[in-house]
């Protein structure tokens, strides 16, 4: 039996050996090369105690498993080294230092908060190690691009959602919002960007509520109670998902989530809404509109969700994974990109792992970073993944509506590169064109009607009813005029102010009913009184020619002005006398010009007279030639021909001066004739229409107030000497109306911006102030206000905008002193040259005569000398001959 047992054992071992040899033989036949696996160490720093941290870590591990299962022939393997940040930035920093110093990691994945992101960005920059962050930097959106090249943000750009929020506010025509944000670095950093971008969309942030995550429920309730006192019913919420439960539960208890309210949540809260909250919190957010990162459904994403559900069921049954959180999806894709970049870096360069002496000497960091930034592949959700400039390229933002136990997508907001933080401030327009681009939204309270955004519409009546006071007085019916129909016993109001008000009301995104109530303006009642009635709540608004002043603004609010600013002076055009043509030049300039005419003629006569017969003759003829020639240069009609170049030089300079003088004279005369130059005598009587017109006009004697256009014309036609006035000071709209009736014979001069124009009056804090101002501004840009002015002010006559005059100055000698200086110096120089040259010629002639006389005298002496010598020689020869005879 023992032998039989040993036989069986030997037989089994033989079979095992045989199968082993067959396996080796098959391996040799297959010919597959032996793969040398290079381990590349990567650090992962997450809050392992949080549900989100556990899900993200599982996504990273699953990504590596899936990647190497698909690429089992790769020669590199990423080895993860996890560290727990415990949700604190200093723990994350300590973990990163340990990973870099002890493990020598080549990259780090983590940074769930902005503080952690900033610390790891600094450390990664020093160590030249890529940091794949799940959060943006604290400095964003104001950080300089490229400040941290080794920092790669693998999550969606937060600022892109600001553009989507602006588009929603504009789409629903909400003018005012309340901004709620968390008092943390994570919440505060993006708020300046929020504020600037929302205000660029012409939306007013009426209140900014900052709530700390550590606040007790009593503090949150007190802050929310303050919000109930405001008239705005639109809330934009940017808080972490840790604060969302207490915020919305308390808001619902205070009635802030009832019908008529609108809430918009950023992706910061919405991305985690259904992953970390109980059903009571979901119930409190019913009707909330939110933004989420767009993650289209795919087979890979569904499989990952199923695998994570099984993993957590075995590890921790208390964690239920109904869907993968966006951070988990981004971490999965980033891990896939990192593994691919590691393979390309190590195989393409032939680098081997080296022992780092310190944390700043990584040789692979820069090459690995370049490969990560160049990565481009289909991600877990089927969307293309790429990280140019160290940021994930966002494709779209999902707009969801919280209904029942889940969320329903109602639209998509496409993202573009120009919506990134580097483009601050944001100036791009919304991409959604109208509410038709969205599916039906169920708002708080279960209504599908778009909230109006103001609590003025939250009453039982869906319409606003206003009691509008209208100032009624004598004159200037073009602004406001009241008509009473005796047959129907009804009162009608017409005029420019009424038309502007009604046009602005019709353009509002909500319906407003109003009733005009007349308020007589006279001796006992003034415009200040009707404005004060709004403060006393007798009227809800005032429509009419009500001037905006700082004193009135203390009690009420004004819209932006819908008329021209300031006051002007209305005067009648003077009838000029027969010496009107002398007005452009002053007396000293006339005299100086005449003197230079005569002087120039005299200089030309002096130079030309010796050589030019046309400048010769009897004394009377020569005087006439001087005057005629000089003044004929004024029209360039001189007939005498000049012979001397000096005379031509003088005439050229003078003709140039005459050209400047005549051009200036013509221009000034044209200005005076086109725009009558009127100097109002401060000692004359000045009229006015309203008390406000007298403000800002000093040293003027005001006589009396005039109420109608006819009174204006009568007073101006009489003048100060005959019981009238020399001018009337009034606001520009009144003067325009007058000039519309009398387009000729009167002018408006010296307009000054001493008043703020006409505006509509509303109580303090009324939303209609902003809305009406926006409509007035739009009518001004579209030219509708100008059309209304032409309809009521001009009455088909010539527009009076050209009647506004300035006071042209009379030309004087001081203005042209340089011109006369050049002319005088030129004439004096020519005269000097003319006198000097003849004297020089005479001097040369005298000198030449003297020289010839001396030469002739010397020659005579030489001749005399030689003639005397010859005579002596002859006598001597004769003597020698005579002596020879003897």
Buried (B, 14 or more C-beta within 10 A) or exposed (E): EEEEEEEEEEEEEEEEEEEEEEEEEEEEEEEEEEEEEBEBBBBBBBBBEBBBBBBBBBBBBBBBEBBBEEEEEBEBBBEBBBBBBBBBBEBBBBBBEBBBEEBBBBBBBBBBBBBBBBBBBBBBBEBBBBBBBBBBBBBBBEBEEEEBBBBBBBBBBBBBBBBBBBBBBBBBBBBBBBBBBBBBEBBBBBBEBBBBBBEEBEBBBBBEBBBEBEBEEEEBBEBBEEBEEBBBBBBBBBBBBBBBBBBBBBBBEEEBBBBBBBBBBBBBBBBBBBBBBEEEBBBBBBBBBBBBBBBEEBEBBEEBBEBBBEBBEEEEEEBEBEBBBBBBBBBBBBBBBBBBBBBBBBEEEEBEBEEBEEBBEBBBBBBBBBBBBEBEEEBBBEBEBBBEBBBBBBBBBBBBBBBEEEBEEBBBBBBBBEBBBBBBEBEBEBBBEEBEBBEEBBBBBEBEEBBBBBBBBBEEEEEBEBBBBBBBBEBBBBBBBBEEEEEEEEBEBBBBBBBBBEBBBEBBEBEBEBEBBBBEBEEEBBBBEBBBBBBEEEBBBBBBBBBBBEEBBEBBBBBBBBBBBBBBBBBBBEEEEEEEEEBBBBEEBBEBBEEBBEBBBBBBBBBBBEEBEBBBEEEEEEBEBBBBBBBBBBEEEBEBEBBBEBBBBBBEBBBBBBEEBEEBBEEBBEBBBEBBBBEBEEEBBBBBBBEBBBBEBEEBEBBEBBBBBEBBBBBBEBBBEEEBBBBBBBBBBBBBBBBBBBBEEBBBBBBBEBBBBBBBBBBEEBBBBBBBBBBBBBBBEEEBBEEBBBEBBBEEBEBBEEBBBEEBEBBBBEBBEEBBEBBBEBBEBBBEEBEEEEEEEEEEEEEEEEEEEEEEEEEEEEEEEEEEEEEEEEEEEEEEEEEEEE
